[in-house]
Amino acid sequence: MSKKTVLISGASVAGPALAFWLERYGYAVTVVERAPAPRPGGYAVDFRGASLKVLDRMGLLAAVEAEATQMGDMIYVNKKGKKLATSPAGNISGELEILRGDLVEILYDATRARVEYVFDDSITSLRQDATGVDVTFERGTSRRFDLAVGADGLHSNVRGLAFGPEKNFLHELGYYASVCTVENHLGLNHTGQLMNSPGKTVGTYSARDNTEAKALFYFASESLDYDRRDLATQKQIVAETFEGEGWETPKLLDGMREAPDFYFDSVSQIKLDSYSNGRVALVGDAGYCASPLSGMGTSLGIVGAYVLAGELHAAAGDHAKAFHEYDEVMRGFVEACQKQGADGAMWFIPGSRWFIAFRNLNFRLMPYLPWRKVIEEMPLKVGNKVEIRDYAAPTRQPVVPQ
């Protein structure tokens, strides 16, 4: 009998992670990606709780640990650079942190030998019937698959084609975020600095053993109208928003203008009644983005890929049953992560000078609070708010990157 075929759109994190498990369970997997190659660079991403168990079961935990950022505390400063408070490492970087591009490379290396990757292409239409999904592409010839999965991020193309317009599912939290690679001009040593003014956060943290740094800009705003592919306009928005903010902001804005990996987007969440529609499913940010402020986006993608593939395997390919179970397992986890993202905004991007002072006072007092352990462990409890089922043994052994 021929293998069941699955098309995955998106070669960032959730897509290759899903391909990893599906291939081990005996599926023939194709991953299509709009970019011409795996995307390097990007901001730091972190793992908490259950996602570490999944990495371990993938046999990739050691490889991720070897590329860990080893990030220390994050220091809050004022416009003159004076230290105001310190946020412990785990508050922002989780239990294990790695640059997104390094994680993408690890997942790609673990799957490319047995998974078909099609770069520089994108899906243009999906038409499903009782036995499969017919797919057309911008460049490649039309093909038919048993199942299709969107792992293509917040602005998922697959979700738009199979579920409907993005406006029906995207919920903006009232903020925008920009991250890019810049020079480590402060000589930061596995640490970072953040400066707040009401409704704005600007900062920088070291990366790649302090040989470079990441600049980040977060700000509160009503919904903005701009072309998502017009980087020049997006950079102008950031520059105008943070003009005159003081501290190291001018230097960071100069670096942003020349950055090779500039990222800009709304801080938003995706909310769906179901993560599947017929033979098409969604995983990661495409189905349940919790926003960067949750600190759980990568964990959701890794866990979601494990659960989706595992339920398909447990259901012996009965996608309707598997997709239902996938929804059931992930729903509470997604809701907890999204709540953490919404709640975290007021602390990371305070809206008033009073709350900035209140937040900083809390961080300064944290070492002396008798209930500090409860506060510190709250993100970890969210990270473990999902059942990691022990699915039947896969049919193949993993390929571990050297």
Disulfide bonds with the S-S distance in Angstrom:
none
